[in-house]
Amino acid sequence: MMLRKPNLIVAALLVAGLLLTACGNSNTNTAPANVAANAQSTPAASPKTGFEADLDYVRRGQYTYIWVFSRKDGKPLDKNDAAFLRTNAPQVVDWVTTGEGKRVIAGTNFDLTKGPLAPLKKRFVVEDYTGK
């Protein structure tokens, strides 16, 4: 199959243009030395893991209140604990289990201090992470 002349001319111009732009920019380091040194000296932020990552996840939900619950004996939360939390805090929208199952982060727009917090405090260690 033979190429038509207009296609051959377009291809030749494209190759010539690419060669000219590749050869025309011989100085690739145009930044001043102090700017390059400053850019390299800034350490990258380490990614958050575990509890901090889970807490950030709930914070991104833009809840007004964030609570953290854990058992008083330090053991992992079980099915009965989960059922108790859901029954006594039905206003919580987002539950995230963290810390090898020993803590749960709750995100809600309802102030639990004006409602069911008393029975929750009897059974769990309750931490208020709102605004922290």
C-alpha positions in Angstrom: 0.0 0.0 0.0 1.4 3.3 -1.0 1.2 6.5 1.1 -0.4 9.5 -0.5 1.8 12.6 -0.7 -0.2 14.7 1.7 0.1 12.1 4.4 3.9 11.7 3.8 4.3 15.5 4.0 2.4 15.7 7.3 4.5 12.8 8.8 7.8 14.4 7.7 6.8 17.8 9.2 5.8 16.0 12.5 9.1 14.2 12.7 11.0 17.4 11.9 9.1 19.4 14.5 9.8 16.8 17.2 13.5 16.7 16.4 13.7 20.5 16.5 12.0 20.8 19.9 14.1 18.0 21.3 17.4 19.5 20.1 16.4 23.1 20.8 16.1 22.7 24.6 19.7 21.7 25.6 19.6 23.5 29.0 17.3 21.3 31.1 18.3 22.8 34.5 17.1 26.4 34.5 16.3 26.6 38.2 18.7 28.5 40.5 20.9 26.3 42.7 19.3 27.5 45.9 15.8 26.8 44.8 16.8 23.2 43.8 18.5 22.7 47.2 15.5 24.0 49.1 13.1 21.7 47.2 15.2 18.6 48.1 15.6 19.5 51.8 11.9 19.4 52.6 11.0 16.0 54.0 7.8 14.3 52.8 5.0 13.9 55.3 4.7 10.3 56.6 1.4 8.7 55.8 -0.9 8.3 58.8 -1.7 4.8 59.9 -3.9 3.0 62.4 -6.0 5.1 64.7 -4.9 8.5 63.2 -5.8 7.4 59.7 -9.2 6.1 60.8 -9.8 9.3 62.8 -9.0 11.4 59.7 -11.4 9.3 57.7 -14.2 10.1 60.1 -13.2 13.8 60.2 -13.5 14.0 56.4 -17.1 13.0 56.9 -17.6 16.5 58.3 -19.4 15.4 61.4 -20.1 18.0 64.1 -19.1 15.5 66.9 -16.6 12.7 67.0 -16.5 10.3 69.9 -14.2 7.4 70.6 -15.4 4.4 72.6 -13.4 1.5 74.1 -14.0 -1.1 76.7 -13.0 -0.3 80.3 -11.1 -3.6 80.5 -9.1 -2.9 77.4 -10.3 -6.0 75.5 -11.5 -5.8 71.9 -15.1 -4.9 71.3 -17.4 -7.8 70.7 -20.9 -8.2 69.1 -22.7 -7.3 72.3 -20.7 -4.1 72.7 -21.5 -3.2 69.1 -25.2 -3.8 69.6 -25.1 -1.8 72.8 -23.5 1.2 71.1 -25.9 1.1 68.1 -28.9 0.8 70.4 -27.9 3.5 72.8 -26.5 5.9 70.2 -28.8 5.6 67.2 -27.9 9.1 66.1 -24.3 8.1 65.1 -24.0 7.9 61.4 -20.5 6.5 61.0 -18.8 3.8 63.1 -15.2 2.9 62.4 -13.5 0.1 64.3 -9.8 0.7 64.9 -6.9 -0.2 67.1 -7.1 -4.0 66.5 -10.8 -3.9 67.4 -10.3 -2.2 70.7 -11.7 1.2 69.9 -14.5 2.5 67.7 -14.7 6.0 66.3 -18.2 7.5 66.0 -19.2 10.4 63.7 -22.4 12.2 64.3 -24.1 15.6 64.1 -26.0 15.0 67.3 -24.5 16.1 70.7 -24.5 12.9 72.7 -24.0 14.9 75.9 -27.7 16.0 75.5 -28.9 12.4 75.1 -27.6 8.9 75.7 -24.1 9.5 76.9 -24.7 8.5 80.5 -25.3 4.8 79.8 -22.5 4.7 77.4 -20.1 6.1 80.0 -21.1 3.4 82.5 -20.0 0.6 80.1 -17.2 2.3 78.0 -14.3 4.7 78.2 -15.7 7.7 76.2 -13.4 10.2 74.6 -14.6 13.4 72.9 -12.5 14.1 69.8 -14.7 16.9 68.6 -12.5 19.7 67.4 -9.2 17.9 68.2 
